[in-house]
Amino acid sequence: QVQLVESGGGSVESGGSLRLSCARSGRTFAMYVTGWYRQTPGKQRELVADIDHLGTIKYGDFVKGRFTISDNNAKKLMDLQMNNLKPEDTAVYYCNLRGDKWYDYWGQGTQVTVSS
């Protein structure tokens, strides 16, 4: 089993910054993808950013250079630095880990609120 513990959510004004962290424990995978998704009421969960075991990174189109994802596999800690936040970034952010193409784990979510 894998446990994902998220931290760093909160409230910030438009243009501000937040750093989300996801600490993972339990089973380890030689091949994995870890990242952040977000969801607002009535909408599907969407990819914010992810990074795989080779360091390959993907960002959602809306990120536009504002966010940076990083992963330290030795420490089992993945971070998302979010700068220039906008009100439309308000959502619940979920940490995700997919391992060995078969396993899929989610954190419980952390609220990010950006006020105008």
LINKARA-V445616 format. One line per field, one symbol per residue. ss: DSSP state (H for helix, E for strand, L for the rest). psi: psi as a letter, one per 20 degrees, with the letter a starting at -180 (. if undefined). A space follows every 10 residues. Layout:
ss=???
psi=???
//
This chain:
ss=LEEEEEELLE EEELLLLEEE EEEEEELLLL LEEEEEEEEL LLLLLEEEEE EELLLLEEEL LLLLLLEEEE EELLLLEEEE EELLLLHHHL EEEEEEEEEL LLEEEELLLE EEEEEL
psi=qpppoqrira qqqpiaqqop qopqrbqqph prpqaprqpq piqqpqpgqr paiijpqqqq higljhqpqq pnhhilppqo porlqqhiip rpppqqpppk ihqoqqriqp pppoq.
//
